[in-house]
Amino acid sequence: MVSSDHQNLVYDIKLSSVGPGHVTGSNVVHEPSNMDLAMKLHYLRGVYFFSSEAVQGLTVYRIKEPMFTWLNHYYWTCGRFRRSNSGRPLIKCNDCGVRIIEAKCDKTIDEWLEMKDSSLTKLLVSNHIIGPELPFSPLVFLQVTSFKCGGMSLGLSWAHVLADAFSASDFINMWGQAMANQLPQHPVDLSKSSSMLVKPANRSQLATDPLSIKRVDPVGDNWITANNCKMEPFSFHITATQLTQLQTKISGHKATPPFECLCTIFWQSIARVCSRHEPEIVTVCKNERGSRRTGTLSNSAQIISTVKADFSVKEAKPKDVAALLVEHAVDERGLIEAAVERDGGVSDFIVYGANLTFVNLEEASFYGLELKGQKPVHVSYLIDGIGDEGVVLVAPPGPKDSGKDSSEGRIVTVIFPEDQVMELKSELKREWSIA
Amino acid sequence: MASLSNSVKLKYFKLGYQYLVNHILTFFLIPILMGFLIKILSLGSDQIFEIWSSLHFDLLQFLGSSLMIIFFATVYFMSKPRSIYLVDYACFKPPASYRVPHSTLVEHLRLSNKDNPEIVEFQRRILQRSGLGDETCLAPANLYIPPTPSLEASRVEAELILFSVIDDLLKKTGTKTKDIDILIVNCSIVSPTPSLSAMVINKYKLRSNIKSFNLSGMGCSASLISIDLARDLLQVHPNSCALVVSTEITTPNYYSGNERSMVLINCLFRMGGAAILLSNRKADRSRSKYQLLHLVRTHKGADDEAYRCIHEQEDTQGIQGVSLSKDLMLIAGEALKSNITTIGPLVLPASEKLLFLFTLIGQKILKLKWKPYIPDFKQAFEHFCIHAGGRGVIDELQKKLQLSAKDVEASRMTLHRFGNTSSSSIWYEMNYIESKGRMKKGDRVWQIAFGSGFKCNSAVWKCNRTITTLTDGPWLDCIGRYPVSISQVLDL
């Protein structure tokens, strides 16, 4: 919840819709894959901050107009969900549109970023969910907020049932191309893409749910799961130098990749502060290189694997934990798809936060969205609708942070139960000098 | 089998009758001339010369009779009304970014009318049966939730439509702005100060002695009223050309209240506009597309019910909107009948007039129980442009005038692609026919428009030159998809 004095920071809210410029046609339907349906209770909230140079002279109309051409390439994101006779959700591509929110803020971009309060991000991006009426719930919300300095923020609120963060990022980057009149000529033919069933599962494993997902109580047409405790987001900026130091501290040399190092640090720290139980199993999500087709959106190209620790993580040596993460991750996508398929796509699951989840967004091209050739000054992403175990997102840094050599820092965003945040922060500071 | 051969026989009988009556003069004259020719040929050349010299042509008589002939011919030609030519016209094509799919409109209505789901459901049902497609357009102010009309937004829409169609038209016809002598702009609901015609004069720097008129409040038939005004002015001013611009600004039209009779506007009216260039110059004759043959205006305002059937008013909550009466179709039918009674004798061939007269005598004088004879207007016109007021209007007129599906195709497809664009819809329909390559030289077009008041106005144009494939126009990118079949009830 945002405090009352912060409620008025963003004002003059106007709602409208933007859809594809071309008629998609009647009776066009997009069927989500099993993997898509496994992710349906999650939502991505991304905010892109642009300086005044990047958006000079951009009126609301000039921002909206290229969207009509852009959305021709992604017409199914403008549709609305229905349920088939079996209860399985599908998207009716009726060109209803994405929702656009226009807003104003009396702070400058710098003042806003200075506040370093991740919860304020909620004011710059819609916290929509799909439901309670499926046929009237937009899947994508875009919020354009104008700041006092002339800068602008773009808030992308994205239903994870459409695709993962990498695809969402590609989706919004293409809007940047549309603004610069550089869209590809013809939209990709969606009929050729298929939802792949990755690594079909063993028969013996089919009966039980995989470790990476958690079956939740039926949510009906209100696609959000309730948390038992309030979750709070907070971020760390790990510089390139810090990262090298941490890598050395963990494994004595730079061999362990940065993501696994950060996972080790946070797994151990959380294990130490977690009052309820020590997380033995974690879920790790990362991009599967080479399996994405340009112009398509997918949930199936994000590897979801679990790592199980046979030993006590909080007492183990960091390099053992790191080795576990690097070598013993089990890809569970096939099992997830089988679990969804078993119930005909009708059951409700969560993936992020079912266990402590680490999401590697290093390869997402967050800074690929350019306006007038300028990259955003800052990008932040959160995931909503996560489970109680918490989520750690590792994202690429901003353009200012690239190191002299090819090494770069990282932005780590943690979404964790509110009552344990202080302890976690002090543990991280104490043990790893992360503040 | 018997009925088929009977209907074929009837058809040929009808054709024979029509041919006979319509060419009765020819049928009489030819035998007479033939007789005369045979008589002359049977005489020898000497006898012809004798007859010729016996006529005693006197120089004075000759001069006198020639002068008389010349005098009467001059009086005849001088008193003949000037021919009015339609040089060309342009229709507004809204950009794709103004598109309002049905699903979007319904969703917006739900969000703007949370307290009243019944009125939203009512509008959804209207949309399903409206005959409008998913490509119709509204101004951006109407795409906000709730819509944000303002005077400024109305002006912006007006500038977009008016300047766009006028630019198009001036380019197509190669007309210079200094050559425009008469300017008539019609827009029913929006009438700011300075007027829309002043807006046009300002933008295009028209001459200071231009005769400009701004017609507001005259409803969907205002385009033909403007054409009528232009025609009268062109009779008075020789060697002139008139620019007529017809539009309806949609920005302020959204009705946010709960009266069922007043929400129809939200469902049917869409963005559109047209600019027409008329001329009475002889030089424009060869390049013009059409010539105006007749224009008949009928006003039923004297009847109270007709007067109130399209009525702008405030509802019980004080929200302003336009109410459409349940008796609209009935009143439209009556107005059409009046209009046909005047225009029929001007355009129908003798065969139809005779049949109509015959039936009328039988009904009124002999008091026989005959059904009123509906003249076959397909004999008088090749093309029909019925104002795309709504599916009901087109259905009603198709029935009343006994038109085929092809005759009303232009109207139905215009309603589907562009919605009810008010006064400019007859021009989109004309353009549809041209885009389909159906407009040939000599074809006669009947434009019928209805409007608040209640008015029924109709114009008859004759095509001056065959119009081959168009290279511009609002139908250019979609004519290949038309005609489409429009289901009775859309699945929304």
HADDOCK unambig.tbl for C-alpha pairs under 7 A between the chains (distance, minus, plus):
assign (segid A and resid 15 and name CA) (segid B and resid 144 and name CA) 5.65 0.50 0.50
assign (segid A and resid 15 and name CA) (segid B and resid 145 and name CA) 5.31 0.50 0.50
assign (segid A and resid 16 and name CA) (segid B and resid 143 and name CA) 5.65 0.50 0.50
assign (segid A and resid 16 and name CA) (segid B and resid 144 and name CA) 4.23 0.50 0.50
assign (segid A and resid 16 and name CA) (segid B and resid 145 and name CA) 5.60 0.50 0.50
assign (segid A and resid 17 and name CA) (segid B and resid 143 and name CA) 6.61 0.50 0.50
assign (segid A and resid 21 and name CA) (segid B and resid 96 and name CA) 4.83 0.50 0.50
assign (segid A and resid 21 and name CA) (segid B and resid 97 and name CA) 6.04 0.50 0.50
assign (segid A and resid 21 and name CA) (segid B and resid 99 and name CA) 6.89 0.50 0.50
assign (segid A and resid 23 and name CA) (segid B and resid 134 and name CA) 6.83 0.50 0.50
assign (segid A and resid 23 and name CA) (segid B and resid 135 and name CA) 6.77 0.50 0.50
assign (segid A and resid 65 and name CA) (segid B and resid 97 and name CA) 5.86 0.50 0.50
assign (segid A and resid 68 and name CA) (segid B and resid 97 and name CA) 5.76 0.50 0.50
assign (segid A and resid 94 and name CA) (segid B and resid 103 and name CA) 6.48 0.50 0.50
assign (segid A and resid 95 and name CA) (segid B and resid 101 and name CA) 6.58 0.50 0.50
assign (segid A and resid 96 and name CA) (segid B and resid 101 and name CA) 6.57 0.50 0.50
assign (segid A and resid 96 and name CA) (segid B and resid 103 and name CA) 5.11 0.50 0.50
assign (segid A and resid 96 and name CA) (segid B and resid 104 and name CA) 4.50 0.50 0.50
assign (segid A and resid 97 and name CA) (segid B and resid 104 and name CA) 6.80 0.50 0.50
assign (segid A and resid 136 and name CA) (segid B and resid 107 and name CA) 6.16 0.50 0.50
